[in-house]
Amino acid sequence: MEDLDTRVLRTCARLLDEGRSAILVTVARTWGSSPRPPGALMVLGPDGLTVGSVSGGCIEDDLVARLRETGPAALCPDGLPQLLRYGIDEETAHRYGLPCGGTIELVLEPLGERSRIHALLDALHAREVVQRNLDMRTGDVTLDAAPHSDAAPSLSEERLSLVLGPRYRLLVIGAGDLSQYLCATALGLGFDITVCDPRIEHRQGWTLSEVTLVSEMPDDVVQAMRPDERTAVIALTHDPKLDDLALMDALKTRAFYVGAIGSRLNNQRRRERLREHFDLTEAEVERLRGPAGLYIGSKTPAEIALSILAEIVAAKNGIALPAQMQVGHAKNAQDRNPALLEPSCTRH
């Protein structure tokens, strides 16, 4: 399953290819509480087709009603971008379901060749970070390289600038049961997923067709993928010969998250191996999240997968992760919560 922004842009491209009218709606600015953040996208197509979201339903319904009553030309007179504001006063906020009197500004952009949707999709597919600049006076679009993907949208009377990055990727080492549960959930979160397992007996039971399954050695896969700041790597085989091969290269990349399953003791030993045998710096070794996952008392593979994905998503969203508990502190932790000391290979 694609992430929502990609689905919106691909729908825009499809509507353009079919010669149908379409309006790209972008959340440009918000004040107070808002259901969707600046940069959120939605495409509004003929007959009320909507893909994406700018408010969670209330404003979308109003835009569809306007479209059906007056047509695309009335929403964007003269075929030019328009600015709409919702939630200015308490009555309007209540009418459209904006919480706490929040205010949201939307840019409505009628799509055409000058919108450069196909060129934008090509750049994102090539894993480029792109700043899309919309001229509010003419509707013309330019695409520029951007240094990073977390810049907020910028709106003036003349221009709306929006930075877009490629899909988030997830590289999973190991094709066991835990990996299947993890990948099934990660698909719904929009990750582009690759699973690496050179062991044929583990690959034979794989069932998720939307996931890329490869049989090369983990270090070769990491080197070929070249993880960037929109890539996470998680090692789940419990086999140091495979997990360490992935980690020794992944920890040297810009991946926003690198983790490994296993007990605190096993991960302490893993860190010692990485320092001693793989020439990693202390800073690189300290990037490893191990044991992977947030503590939620998980027991089953599905719950462990949820724990790991929660930590990955937190890292993706810039949330400071809790300090990892060391083996030397285990006794005090057990006194407070015995479930934190696992008798088996994982703390979950």
Legacy VTK file of the C-alpha trace (Angstrom):
# vtk DataFile Version 3.0
C-alpha trace
ASCII
DATASET POLYDATA
POINTS 348 float
0.000 0.000 0.000
1.368 3.405 -0.974
1.636 6.302 1.442
-1.147 8.856 1.205
0.831 11.607 -0.567
1.908 9.159 -3.289
-1.682 7.955 -3.736
-2.837 11.558 -4.125
-0.165 12.399 -6.698
-0.718 9.191 -8.661
-4.443 9.923 -8.757
-3.655 13.416 -10.059
-1.495 11.889 -12.795
-4.184 9.364 -13.740
-6.887 12.033 -13.994
-4.615 14.173 -16.160
-3.807 11.212 -18.425
-7.545 10.569 -18.823
-8.162 14.194 -19.731
-10.392 14.762 -16.706
-10.472 17.861 -14.523
-8.863 17.741 -11.115
-8.050 20.149 -8.295
-5.107 19.594 -5.966
-5.903 20.859 -2.463
-3.020 21.626 -0.097
-3.157 22.557 3.576
-1.036 25.699 3.474
-1.341 27.058 7.012
-3.140 26.256 10.263
-3.789 28.098 13.519
-4.818 26.450 16.758
-5.836 22.806 16.660
-6.149 21.277 13.215
-7.075 17.753 12.102
-4.409 17.716 9.360
-0.985 19.402 9.345
0.374 21.930 6.833
1.460 20.098 3.696
-1.395 17.569 3.750
-2.723 16.878 0.248
-6.034 15.934 -1.328
-7.141 15.641 -4.948
-10.684 16.612 -5.827
-11.820 15.016 -9.068
-14.939 14.990 -11.231
-18.210 13.978 -9.622
-16.801 14.469 -6.132
-13.949 11.950 -6.262
-11.586 12.576 -3.343
-8.284 10.931 -2.468
-6.378 12.191 0.541
-7.604 14.403 3.340
-7.347 17.979 4.563
-9.635 17.807 7.611
-10.822 14.260 8.158
-14.170 14.703 6.400
-15.960 17.946 7.246
-14.211 20.351 4.865
-13.983 17.665 2.188
-17.786 17.405 2.245
-18.111 21.162 1.777
-15.679 21.189 -1.163
-17.496 18.301 -2.839
-20.834 20.096 -2.356
-19.426 23.276 -3.913
-18.002 21.284 -6.820
-21.330 19.602 -7.542
-23.308 22.829 -7.217
-21.078 25.176 -9.192
-18.443 23.057 -10.976
-14.609 23.262 -10.976
-14.606 26.642 -12.706
-16.370 28.255 -9.766
-13.903 26.800 -7.260
-10.949 28.081 -9.324
-12.119 31.017 -11.473
-10.092 31.596 -14.647
-8.305 28.307 -14.005
-6.046 29.894 -11.373
-5.132 28.813 -7.821
-7.385 30.051 -5.053
-6.985 30.451 -1.294
-9.775 29.287 1.026
-9.957 29.767 4.785
-12.090 27.698 7.157
-12.779 28.108 10.852
-12.294 31.848 11.214
-14.972 32.156 13.894
-16.520 29.796 16.415
-19.664 29.208 14.327
-17.667 28.256 11.234
-15.329 26.094 13.271
-18.303 24.235 14.748
-19.945 23.864 11.329
-16.881 22.264 9.766
-15.758 20.265 12.768
-12.524 22.142 13.430
-11.511 21.514 17.065
-11.014 24.331 19.534
-11.838 27.008 16.983
-8.860 26.082 14.819
-8.335 27.796 11.475
-7.075 26.185 8.292
-6.015 27.757 4.979
-6.223 25.707 1.799
-4.759 26.314 -1.638
-6.930 24.978 -4.468
-4.941 24.377 -7.642
-6.541 23.339 -10.965
-4.270 20.756 -12.552
-2.872 20.735 -16.066
0.410 20.257 -17.917
1.946 23.239 -16.138
1.393 21.438 -12.794
4.327 19.084 -13.505
2.789 16.171 -11.605
4.491 13.492 -13.700
7.904 15.137 -13.311
7.352 15.349 -9.555
6.489 11.645 -9.348
9.586 10.769 -11.379
11.794 12.776 -8.999
10.260 11.160 -5.917
10.647 7.705 -7.466
14.348 8.540 -7.883
14.388 9.307 -4.124
14.975 13.018 -4.582
13.741 15.649 -2.142
11.844 18.250 -4.153
10.546 21.741 -3.476
7.425 22.323 -5.564
6.767 26.024 -6.165
3.289 27.071 -7.300
2.879 30.574 -8.723
-0.416 31.728 -7.204
-0.851 34.334 -9.971
-0.379 32.082 -13.012
-0.655 28.467 -11.827
2.811 27.652 -13.199
4.933 25.180 -11.218
8.686 24.856 -10.862
10.545 22.002 -9.185
13.789 22.618 -7.277
16.098 20.391 -5.269
15.614 20.711 -1.503
18.243 19.917 1.150
15.880 18.045 3.474
12.283 16.845 3.540
11.008 18.257 6.834
10.634 21.908 5.788
7.221 23.437 6.453
5.130 24.791 3.559
5.596 28.459 2.752
2.759 30.639 1.450
2.803 34.240 0.220
0.583 36.229 -2.129
2.772 35.129 -5.016
3.830 31.565 -4.209
3.112 28.337 -2.369
6.237 26.241 -1.747
5.902 22.660 -0.571
8.770 20.245 0.088
8.062 16.611 -0.762
10.277 13.603 -0.148
10.283 10.007 -1.372
8.372 7.209 0.349
9.692 5.936 3.651
11.423 2.593 3.234
11.772 -0.323 5.619
14.473 -2.982 5.241
13.710 -6.090 7.290
16.368 -8.751 7.829
14.683 -12.133 8.210
11.501 -13.620 6.751
10.104 -15.373 9.826
6.713 -15.061 11.511
7.598 -11.833 13.320
8.659 -10.248 10.029
5.352 -11.192 8.405
3.344 -9.515 11.176
5.600 -6.464 11.154
5.439 -6.060 7.374
1.666 -6.574 7.234
1.181 -3.633 9.595
3.921 -1.506 8.001
2.191 -1.803 4.626
-0.811 0.004 6.080
1.526 2.749 7.292
2.715 3.346 3.729
6.252 1.962 3.979
7.993 0.642 0.870
9.264 -2.670 2.297
12.115 -4.986 1.380
12.685 -8.254 3.260
16.101 -9.883 3.027
16.673 -13.520 3.927
19.245 -15.764 2.204
17.748 -18.857 3.909
15.456 -20.612 1.458
13.568 -22.457 4.175
12.432 -19.121 5.643
11.550 -17.547 2.308
9.332 -20.472 1.307
6.653 -19.527 3.830
6.449 -15.868 2.828
2.922 -14.743 1.897
2.945 -10.942 1.471
3.038 -10.195 -2.257
3.261 -6.417 -1.760
6.665 -6.797 -0.085
9.896 -7.196 -2.069
11.598 -10.422 -0.959
15.311 -10.829 -1.779
17.793 -13.642 -1.139
21.132 -11.794 -1.220
23.327 -11.488 1.849
22.250 -8.648 4.170
25.399 -6.553 3.787
25.055 -6.618 -0.002
21.413 -5.550 0.252
22.209 -2.645 2.590
25.015 -1.437 0.341
22.809 -1.646 -2.755
19.904 0.134 -1.055
22.073 2.957 0.350
19.727 3.849 3.243
18.926 7.532 3.511
17.152 9.631 6.144
13.801 8.147 5.051
14.906 4.528 5.561
14.656 2.244 8.608
16.528 -1.042 9.050
15.450 -3.745 11.497
17.249 -7.070 12.043
14.951 -9.921 13.133
16.720 -13.210 12.410
18.290 -13.821 15.869
21.283 -15.089 13.862
24.353 -12.876 14.419
25.869 -14.088 11.176
23.003 -12.391 9.327
21.901 -9.585 11.629
25.417 -8.258 12.225
26.128 -8.205 8.486
23.235 -5.800 8.002
23.942 -3.691 11.079
27.642 -3.135 10.433
26.756 -1.259 7.212
23.388 0.219 8.199
24.816 1.984 11.255
27.171 3.921 8.984
24.355 5.248 6.805
21.844 8.071 7.233
19.017 5.642 8.100
16.719 7.329 10.627
16.344 4.085 12.567
18.501 0.952 12.945
17.336 -1.745 15.342
17.737 -5.392 16.251
15.638 -7.836 18.217
17.053 -9.820 21.135
17.618 -9.540 24.857
19.597 -6.758 26.498
22.456 -9.185 27.124
22.527 -10.309 23.502
22.441 -6.731 22.283
25.240 -5.774 24.655
27.323 -8.577 23.181
26.337 -7.423 19.700
27.580 -3.922 20.418
30.868 -5.346 21.669
31.249 -7.326 18.429
30.469 -4.282 16.321
33.127 -2.239 18.117
35.780 -4.937 18.094
35.377 -6.652 14.748
33.588 -4.248 12.408
35.429 -0.972 13.000
32.389 1.039 14.052
32.804 4.182 16.113
31.173 4.542 19.505
28.686 7.020 18.060
27.724 4.584 15.312
27.267 1.710 17.746
25.138 3.879 20.041
22.701 4.465 17.175
21.584 0.837 17.441
18.167 0.389 19.040
18.397 -2.972 20.736
16.343 -4.570 22.079
14.141 -3.017 19.391
10.703 -1.714 20.289
8.852 0.232 22.950
7.888 -1.701 26.062
4.173 -2.528 25.918
4.215 -5.918 27.646
4.033 -7.679 24.284
4.101 -11.471 24.160
2.961 -12.653 20.730
4.711 -12.013 17.389
1.939 -9.597 16.416
2.345 -7.604 19.638
6.125 -7.564 19.315
5.746 -6.291 15.744
3.475 -3.499 17.019
6.060 -2.573 19.655
8.850 -2.340 17.073
6.769 -0.354 14.601
5.711 2.064 17.342
9.375 2.833 17.978
10.118 3.187 14.257
7.194 5.566 13.745
8.216 7.595 16.793
11.713 7.974 15.345
10.248 8.861 11.943
8.129 11.593 13.522
11.031 13.090 15.441
9.949 11.886 18.893
12.804 11.437 21.366
13.095 7.717 22.097
13.467 6.523 25.690
16.924 5.591 26.888
17.736 1.931 26.393
18.121 -0.100 29.538
21.535 -1.675 30.035
22.203 -5.110 31.485
23.878 -3.595 34.516
20.644 -1.836 35.459
18.481 -4.897 35.047
18.093 -5.771 38.744
16.602 -2.407 39.680
14.300 -2.564 36.672
13.081 -6.001 37.696
12.315 -4.758 41.175
10.016 -2.147 39.640
8.553 -4.305 36.868
9.473 -8.001 36.584
8.153 -8.143 33.026
11.098 -6.029 31.898
13.493 -8.937 32.426
12.777 -11.541 29.807
13.748 -15.168 30.336
14.065 -15.772 26.605
15.618 -14.084 23.615
13.507 -10.934 23.610
12.313 -8.467 26.221
8.851 -8.430 24.710
LINES 1 349
348 0 1 2 3 4 5 6 7 8 9 10 11 12 13 14 15 16 17 18 19 20 21 22 23 24 25 26 27 28 29 30 31 32 33 34 35 36 37 38 39 40 41 42 43 44 45 46 47 48 49 50 51 52 53 54 55 56 57 58 59 60 61 62 63 64 65 66 67 68 69 70 71 72 73 74 75 76 77 78 79 80 81 82 83 84 85 86 87 88 89 90 91 92 93 94 95 96 97 98 99 100 101 102 103 104 105 106 107 108 109 110 111 112 113 114 115 116 117 118 119 120 121 122 123 124 125 126 127 128 129 130 131 132 133 134 135 136 137 138 139 140 141 142 143 144 145 146 147 148 149 150 151 152 153 154 155 156 157 158 159 160 161 162 163 164 165 166 167 168 169 170 171 172 173 174 175 176 177 178 179 180 181 182 183 184 185 186 187 188 189 190 191 192 193 194 195 196 197 198 199 200 201 202 203 204 205 206 207 208 209 210 211 212 213 214 215 216 217 218 219 220 221 222 223 224 225 226 227 228 229 230 231 232 233 234 235 236 237 238 239 240 241 242 243 244 245 246 247 248 249 250 251 252 253 254 255 256 257 258 259 260 261 262 263 264 265 266 267 268 269 270 271 272 273 274 275 276 277 278 279 280 281 282 283 284 285 286 287 288 289 290 291 292 293 294 295 296 297 298 299 300 301 302 303 304 305 306 307 308 309 310 311 312 313 314 315 316 317 318 319 320 321 322 323 324 325 326 327 328 329 330 331 332 333 334 335 336 337 338 339 340 341 342 343 344 345 346 347
